[in-house]
């Protein structure tokens, strides 16, 4: 993907109030042109409110929004949504039931030469060729969301906003659809902002991942960095399964806990002193012998491709997910070792 960092979308010190309640608290974001940013967070954290401000559906109470150097919103400027060059795909595709697929896509296009060619182009781009004469009720849920995307792309926007558009689909289809949509948007070089509460969806498609909580951006970085080096314990919990153990962070770059002496990421918020030590469950490996801390399997639940086991370390029990083909039996004794580095956070 070829992004142009010289024409980013920039949000500076964005605040929004509903009555006396502050729902966005000083948001700062820079989104390179042509990239995909995922906004991840729990319901009520302000994701959709922020998306509505970017779209121009609502004005910010404070701060500045600029697209490629052009100010869209500030204390003295407000550009309405129809003049921002955006495509918007809401949670429900909101297709017009009385219009065909082609009719829905043509709806936002100006009446000029080339409309039919543009409709055919976006139908092919979104994998809908041959379905132009169907009505929404004749399509699957995934196909309806493709039509909503095609309609958003038809005018050739420089920015597309996706507000949890695949929520109504089952998990596997949702994630595959999201990845396919991101591929299409990258083909067009369109800057994209995706709102989601699904970490797997956010990790799969984003170039940058912004984790939100209580109206604030807790961390914004590459997905790999957010997952393996979360800026706080709260970010770690929002982005996937996490094991927190009481321990101590040391100045020599290690951390000690019930799983032993572990290498520590150098940017851990707690470089030295009492700490809450984080490892992801997949970092913890069971072995029948060799290095590691002794453990015993006290619980076992077969789940097909993986097995859940509960292991007893003497004064601590951990729940782990291991591949079924190598899962230990109930009552087995072995050792646990940790792969990679841990994070250490100040004790609450």
SEMARLUM-285195 format. One record per residue (C-alpha): residue number from 1; residue in one letter; x, y, z. Coordinates in steps of 0.5 Angstrom, whole numbers, plus 500, padded with zeros to 3 digits. Example, Ala and Ser with C-alpha at 12.3 -4.5 7.8 and 13.67 -1.06 7.14 Angstrom:
residues 2
{seq:1; type:A; u:525; v:491; w:516}
{seq:2; type:S; u:527; v:498; w:514}
This chain:
residues 348
{seq:1; type:X; u:500; v:500; w:500}
{seq:2; type:X; u:503; v:507; w:498}
{seq:3; type:X; u:501; v:512; w:503}
{seq:4; type:X; u:502; v:519; w:503}
{seq:5; type:X; u:504; v:522; w:510}
{seq:6; type:X; u:504; v:529; w:507}
{seq:7; type:X; u:497; v:529; w:507}
{seq:8; type:X; u:494; v:526; w:513}
{seq:9; type:X; u:487; v:527; w:516}
{seq:10; type:X; u:489; v:531; w:523}
{seq:11; type:X; u:484; v:531; w:529}
{seq:12; type:X; u:487; v:536; w:534}
{seq:13; type:X; u:484; v:537; w:542}
{seq:14; type:X; u:477; v:535; w:540}
{seq:15; type:X; u:472; v:535; w:545}
{seq:16; type:X; u:465; v:534; w:545}
{seq:17; type:X; u:459; v:535; w:550}
{seq:18; type:X; u:452; v:532; w:551}
{seq:19; type:X; u:449; v:537; w:556}
{seq:20; type:X; u:454; v:537; w:562}
{seq:21; type:X; u:457; v:530; w:560}
{seq:22; type:X; u:464; v:530; w:556}
{seq:23; type:X; u:464; v:525; w:552}
{seq:24; type:X; u:470; v:526; w:548}
{seq:25; type:X; u:476; v:529; w:552}
{seq:26; type:X; u:482; v:532; w:548}
{seq:27; type:X; u:482; v:527; w:542}
{seq:28; type:X; u:489; v:528; w:538}
{seq:29; type:X; u:490; v:523; w:532}
{seq:30; type:X; u:494; v:523; w:525}
{seq:31; type:X; u:491; v:519; w:520}
{seq:32; type:X; u:496; v:518; w:514}
{seq:33; type:X; u:493; v:519; w:507}
{seq:34; type:X; u:491; v:512; w:504}
{seq:35; type:X; u:491; v:508; w:511}
{seq:36; type:X; u:486; v:504; w:515}
{seq:37; type:X; u:485; v:507; w:522}
{seq:38; type:X; u:481; v:502; w:527}
{seq:39; type:X; u:478; v:505; w:533}
{seq:40; type:X; u:477; v:500; w:538}
{seq:41; type:X; u:473; v:500; w:545}
{seq:42; type:X; u:467; v:498; w:549}
{seq:43; type:X; u:460; v:501; w:548}
{seq:44; type:X; u:459; v:508; w:550}
{seq:45; type:X; u:467; v:510; w:550}
{seq:46; type:X; u:465; v:515; w:544}
{seq:47; type:X; u:467; v:511; w:538}
{seq:48; type:X; u:461; v:513; w:534}
{seq:49; type:X; u:461; v:520; w:537}
{seq:50; type:X; u:468; v:521; w:534}
{seq:51; type:X; u:466; v:518; w:527}
{seq:52; type:X; u:460; v:523; w:527}
{seq:53; type:X; u:465; v:529; w:528}
{seq:54; type:X; u:469; v:527; w:522}
{seq:55; type:X; u:463; v:526; w:518}
{seq:56; type:X; u:461; v:533; w:519}
{seq:57; type:X; u:454; v:530; w:522}
{seq:58; type:X; u:456; v:534; w:529}
{seq:59; type:X; u:460; v:539; w:530}
{seq:60; type:X; u:466; v:539; w:536}
{seq:61; type:X; u:465; v:543; w:542}
{seq:62; type:X; u:473; v:544; w:542}
{seq:63; type:X; u:478; v:543; w:537}
{seq:64; type:X; u:480; v:542; w:530}
{seq:65; type:X; u:479; v:537; w:524}
{seq:66; type:X; u:483; v:538; w:518}
{seq:67; type:X; u:483; v:533; w:511}
{seq:68; type:X; u:490; v:534; w:508}
{seq:69; type:X; u:491; v:541; w:510}
{seq:70; type:X; u:484; v:543; w:509}
{seq:71; type:X; u:480; v:545; w:515}
{seq:72; type:X; u:473; v:542; w:516}
{seq:73; type:X; u:471; v:544; w:523}
{seq:74; type:X; u:474; v:549; w:528}
{seq:75; type:X; u:471; v:554; w:533}
{seq:76; type:X; u:471; v:559; w:526}
{seq:77; type:X; u:470; v:554; w:521}
{seq:78; type:X; u:464; v:548; w:519}
{seq:79; type:X; u:464; v:544; w:513}
{seq:80; type:X; u:458; v:540; w:512}
{seq:81; type:X; u:458; v:533; w:511}
{seq:82; type:X; u:456; v:533; w:503}
{seq:83; type:X; u:462; v:538; w:502}
{seq:84; type:X; u:467; v:533; w:506}
{seq:85; type:X; u:468; v:528; w:500}
{seq:86; type:X; u:467; v:522; w:505}
{seq:87; type:X; u:463; v:516; w:504}
{seq:88; type:X; u:459; v:513; w:510}
{seq:89; type:X; u:457; v:506; w:511}
{seq:90; type:X; u:453; v:505; w:518}
{seq:91; type:X; u:452; v:499; w:522}
{seq:92; type:X; u:446; v:497; w:518}
{seq:93; type:X; u:447; v:498; w:511}
{seq:94; type:X; u:440; v:502; w:510}
{seq:95; type:X; u:439; v:501; w:503}
{seq:96; type:X; u:433; v:503; w:499}
{seq:97; type:X; u:428; v:497; w:499}
{seq:98; type:X; u:425; v:500; w:493}
{seq:99; type:X; u:431; v:500; w:489}
{seq:100; type:X; u:435; v:495; w:485}
{seq:101; type:X; u:443; v:494; w:487}
{seq:102; type:X; u:444; v:499; w:481}
{seq:103; type:X; u:439; v:504; w:483}
{seq:104; type:X; u:442; v:504; w:490}
{seq:105; type:X; u:449; v:505; w:488}
{seq:106; type:X; u:447; v:511; w:483}
{seq:107; type:X; u:443; v:514; w:488}
{seq:108; type:X; u:449; v:519; w:490}
{seq:109; type:X; u:452; v:520; w:483}
{seq:110; type:X; u:451; v:526; w:480}
{seq:111; type:X; u:447; v:526; w:473}
{seq:112; type:X; u:452; v:526; w:468}
{seq:113; type:X; u:455; v:522; w:463}
{seq:114; type:X; u:459; v:516; w:465}
{seq:115; type:X; u:454; v:514; w:471}
{seq:116; type:X; u:453; v:507; w:468}
{seq:117; type:X; u:460; v:506; w:467}
{seq:118; type:X; u:462; v:508; w:474}
{seq:119; type:X; u:456; v:503; w:477}
{seq:120; type:X; u:459; v:497; w:473}
{seq:121; type:X; u:466; v:499; w:476}
{seq:122; type:X; u:464; v:499; w:483}
{seq:123; type:X; u:460; v:493; w:482}
{seq:124; type:X; u:466; v:489; w:480}
{seq:125; type:X; u:471; v:492; w:485}
{seq:126; type:X; u:466; v:490; w:491}
{seq:127; type:X; u:465; v:483; w:488}
{seq:128; type:X; u:457; v:484; w:486}
{seq:129; type:X; u:458; v:484; w:478}
{seq:130; type:X; u:452; v:480; w:476}
{seq:131; type:X; u:447; v:483; w:482}
{seq:132; type:X; u:446; v:490; w:479}
{seq:133; type:X; u:438; v:488; w:478}
{seq:134; type:X; u:437; v:485; w:484}
{seq:135; type:X; u:433; v:488; w:490}
{seq:136; type:X; u:436; v:488; w:497}
{seq:137; type:X; u:431; v:483; w:500}
{seq:138; type:X; u:434; v:478; w:495}
{seq:139; type:X; u:441; v:479; w:497}
{seq:140; type:X; u:445; v:476; w:503}
{seq:141; type:X; u:447; v:480; w:509}
{seq:142; type:X; u:454; v:480; w:507}
{seq:143; type:X; u:452; v:482; w:500}
{seq:144; type:X; u:447; v:488; w:502}
{seq:145; type:X; u:453; v:490; w:506}
{seq:146; type:X; u:457; v:490; w:500}
{seq:147; type:X; u:452; v:494; w:496}
{seq:148; type:X; u:452; v:499; w:502}
{seq:149; type:X; u:460; v:500; w:501}
{seq:150; type:X; u:459; v:500; w:493}
{seq:151; type:X; u:454; v:506; w:494}
{seq:152; type:X; u:459; v:510; w:499}
{seq:153; type:X; u:465; v:508; w:494}
{seq:154; type:X; u:461; v:510; w:488}
{seq:155; type:X; u:463; v:518; w:488}
{seq:156; type:X; u:470; v:517; w:489}
{seq:157; type:X; u:471; v:519; w:496}
{seq:158; type:X; u:478; v:521; w:499}
{seq:159; type:X; u:475; v:518; w:506}
{seq:160; type:X; u:471; v:512; w:508}
{seq:161; type:X; u:468; v:512; w:515}
{seq:162; type:X; u:465; v:505; w:517}
{seq:163; type:X; u:461; v:505; w:523}
{seq:164; type:X; u:461; v:497; w:525}
{seq:165; type:X; u:458; v:495; w:519}
{seq:166; type:X; u:458; v:488; w:519}
{seq:167; type:X; u:455; v:487; w:526}
{seq:168; type:X; u:449; v:483; w:524}
{seq:169; type:X; u:454; v:478; w:521}
{seq:170; type:X; u:456; v:472; w:524}
{seq:171; type:X; u:463; v:472; w:527}
{seq:172; type:X; u:467; v:469; w:521}
{seq:173; type:X; u:463; v:472; w:516}
{seq:174; type:X; u:464; v:479; w:519}
{seq:175; type:X; u:472; v:478; w:520}
{seq:176; type:X; u:473; v:476; w:513}
{seq:177; type:X; u:468; v:481; w:510}
{seq:178; type:X; u:472; v:486; w:514}
{seq:179; type:X; u:479; v:484; w:511}
{seq:180; type:X; u:476; v:484; w:504}
{seq:181; type:X; u:473; v:491; w:505}
{seq:182; type:X; u:480; v:493; w:507}
{seq:183; type:X; u:483; v:490; w:501}
{seq:184; type:X; u:478; v:494; w:496}
{seq:185; type:X; u:479; v:500; w:500}
{seq:186; type:X; u:487; v:500; w:499}
{seq:187; type:X; u:486; v:498; w:492}
{seq:188; type:X; u:483; v:505; w:491}
{seq:189; type:X; u:488; v:509; w:496}
{seq:190; type:X; u:482; v:511; w:500}
{seq:191; type:X; u:483; v:513; w:507}
{seq:192; type:X; u:479; v:509; w:512}
{seq:193; type:X; u:476; v:510; w:519}
{seq:194; type:X; u:473; v:503; w:522}
{seq:195; type:X; u:469; v:503; w:528}
{seq:196; type:X; u:469; v:496; w:532}
{seq:197; type:X; u:469; v:493; w:539}
{seq:198; type:X; u:472; v:487; w:536}
{seq:199; type:X; u:480; v:486; w:537}
{seq:200; type:X; u:480; v:481; w:532}
{seq:201; type:X; u:477; v:485; w:527}
{seq:202; type:X; u:481; v:491; w:528}
{seq:203; type:X; u:488; v:487; w:528}
{seq:204; type:X; u:486; v:484; w:522}
{seq:205; type:X; u:485; v:490; w:517}
{seq:206; type:X; u:488; v:496; w:521}
{seq:207; type:X; u:495; v:500; w:519}
{seq:208; type:X; u:494; v:504; w:526}
{seq:209; type:X; u:490; v:502; w:532}
{seq:210; type:X; u:487; v:507; w:536}
{seq:211; type:X; u:484; v:504; w:543}
{seq:212; type:X; u:479; v:508; w:546}
{seq:213; type:X; u:476; v:508; w:553}
{seq:214; type:X; u:471; v:514; w:557}
{seq:215; type:X; u:472; v:519; w:551}
{seq:216; type:X; u:480; v:518; w:551}
{seq:217; type:X; u:485; v:515; w:546}
{seq:218; type:X; u:489; v:510; w:551}
{seq:219; type:X; u:494; v:508; w:545}
{seq:220; type:X; u:495; v:509; w:538}
{seq:221; type:X; u:500; v:505; w:534}
{seq:222; type:X; u:501; v:499; w:530}
{seq:223; type:X; u:497; v:493; w:531}
{seq:224; type:X; u:502; v:489; w:533}
{seq:225; type:X; u:505; v:494; w:538}
{seq:226; type:X; u:498; v:495; w:541}
{seq:227; type:X; u:498; v:488; w:542}
{seq:228; type:X; u:505; v:486; w:545}
{seq:229; type:X; u:506; v:493; w:548}
{seq:230; type:X; u:500; v:496; w:551}
{seq:231; type:X; u:501; v:502; w:554}
{seq:232; type:X; u:496; v:500; w:560}
{seq:233; type:X; u:493; v:495; w:563}
{seq:234; type:X; u:486; v:497; w:561}
{seq:235; type:X; u:489; v:497; w:554}
{seq:236; type:X; u:491; v:490; w:555}
{seq:237; type:X; u:485; v:488; w:557}
{seq:238; type:X; u:481; v:491; w:551}
{seq:239; type:X; u:485; v:488; w:546}
{seq:240; type:X; u:485; v:481; w:548}
{seq:241; type:X; u:486; v:475; w:553}
{seq:242; type:X; u:491; v:477; w:558}
{seq:243; type:X; u:495; v:474; w:564}
{seq:244; type:X; u:497; v:479; w:570}
{seq:245; type:X; u:501; v:477; w:576}
{seq:246; type:X; u:504; v:480; w:582}
{seq:247; type:X; u:511; v:481; w:581}
{seq:248; type:X; u:517; v:486; w:581}
{seq:249; type:X; u:520; v:490; w:575}
{seq:250; type:X; u:528; v:490; w:576}
{seq:251; type:X; u:533; v:495; w:573}
{seq:252; type:X; u:536; v:490; w:569}
{seq:253; type:X; u:531; v:489; w:564}
{seq:254; type:X; u:527; v:483; w:567}
{seq:255; type:X; u:521; v:482; w:571}
{seq:256; type:X; u:520; v:477; w:576}
{seq:257; type:X; u:513; v:473; w:578}
{seq:258; type:X; u:510; v:466; w:579}
{seq:259; type:X; u:512; v:464; w:572}
{seq:260; type:X; u:520; v:466; w:573}
{seq:261; type:X; u:525; v:471; w:571}
{seq:262; type:X; u:522; v:474; w:565}
{seq:263; type:X; u:525; v:479; w:560}
{seq:264; type:X; u:521; v:486; w:560}
{seq:265; type:X; u:520; v:490; w:554}
{seq:266; type:X; u:524; v:496; w:555}
{seq:267; type:X; u:518; v:501; w:554}
{seq:268; type:X; u:514; v:498; w:560}
{seq:269; type:X; u:511; v:503; w:564}
{seq:270; type:X; u:514; v:500; w:571}
{seq:271; type:X; u:521; v:500; w:570}
{seq:272; type:X; u:523; v:498; w:577}
{seq:273; type:X; u:519; v:496; w:583}
{seq:274; type:X; u:513; v:493; w:585}
{seq:275; type:X; u:509; v:491; w:579}
{seq:276; type:X; u:503; v:488; w:575}
{seq:277; type:X; u:507; v:483; w:570}
{seq:278; type:X; u:503; v:482; w:564}
{seq:279; type:X; u:504; v:476; w:559}
{seq:280; type:X; u:499; v:474; w:553}
{seq:281; type:X; u:496; v:467; w:554}
{seq:282; type:X; u:499; v:464; w:548}
{seq:283; type:X; u:506; v:466; w:551}
{seq:284; type:X; u:506; v:461; w:556}
{seq:285; type:X; u:508; v:454; w:554}
{seq:286; type:X; u:507; v:447; w:557}
{seq:287; type:X; u:513; v:442; w:557}
{seq:288; type:X; u:513; v:435; w:560}
{seq:289; type:X; u:521; v:437; w:562}
{seq:290; type:X; u:526; v:442; w:561}
{seq:291; type:X; u:526; v:449; w:563}
{seq:292; type:X; u:521; v:453; w:567}
{seq:293; type:X; u:516; v:453; w:573}
{seq:294; type:X; u:513; v:446; w:575}
{seq:295; type:X; u:506; v:446; w:574}
{seq:296; type:X; u:500; v:440; w:575}
{seq:297; type:X; u:494; v:440; w:570}
{seq:298; type:X; u:488; v:440; w:575}
{seq:299; type:X; u:482; v:442; w:569}
{seq:300; type:X; u:482; v:440; w:562}
{seq:301; type:X; u:476; v:441; w:557}
{seq:302; type:X; u:477; v:439; w:550}
{seq:303; type:X; u:474; v:444; w:545}
{seq:304; type:X; u:476; v:441; w:538}
{seq:305; type:X; u:482; v:445; w:535}
{seq:306; type:X; u:484; v:447; w:542}
{seq:307; type:X; u:484; v:445; w:549}
{seq:308; type:X; u:483; v:449; w:555}
{seq:309; type:X; u:487; v:447; w:561}
{seq:310; type:X; u:487; v:449; w:568}
{seq:311; type:X; u:494; v:449; w:571}
{seq:312; type:X; u:496; v:449; w:579}
{seq:313; type:X; u:503; v:452; w:580}
{seq:314; type:X; u:502; v:451; w:588}
{seq:315; type:X; u:500; v:458; w:590}
{seq:316; type:X; u:497; v:460; w:583}
{seq:317; type:X; u:492; v:457; w:578}
{seq:318; type:X; u:492; v:459; w:571}
{seq:319; type:X; u:488; v:458; w:565}
{seq:320; type:X; u:491; v:456; w:558}
{seq:321; type:X; u:489; v:455; w:551}
{seq:322; type:X; u:493; v:449; w:548}
{seq:323; type:X; u:493; v:446; w:541}
{seq:324; type:X; u:489; v:439; w:542}
{seq:325; type:X; u:494; v:435; w:539}
{seq:326; type:X; u:499; v:437; w:544}
{seq:327; type:X; u:495; v:438; w:550}
{seq:328; type:X; u:497; v:434; w:557}
{seq:329; type:X; u:492; v:430; w:560}
{seq:330; type:X; u:488; v:431; w:567}
{seq:331; type:X; u:493; v:430; w:573}
{seq:332; type:X; u:499; v:431; w:568}
{seq:333; type:X; u:505; v:434; w:571}
{seq:334; type:X; u:510; v:438; w:567}
{seq:335; type:X; u:513; v:445; w:567}
{seq:336; type:X; u:511; v:452; w:564}
{seq:337; type:X; u:516; v:457; w:560}
{seq:338; type:X; u:514; v:464; w:557}
{seq:339; type:X; u:516; v:466; w:550}
{seq:340; type:X; u:518; v:473; w:549}
{seq:341; type:X; u:518; v:479; w:553}
{seq:342; type:X; u:513; v:481; w:558}
{seq:343; type:X; u:510; v:488; w:560}
{seq:344; type:X; u:510; v:491; w:567}
{seq:345; type:X; u:505; v:496; w:570}
{seq:346; type:X; u:505; v:500; w:577}
{seq:347; type:X; u:501; v:496; w:582}
{seq:348; type:X; u:494; v:499; w:582}
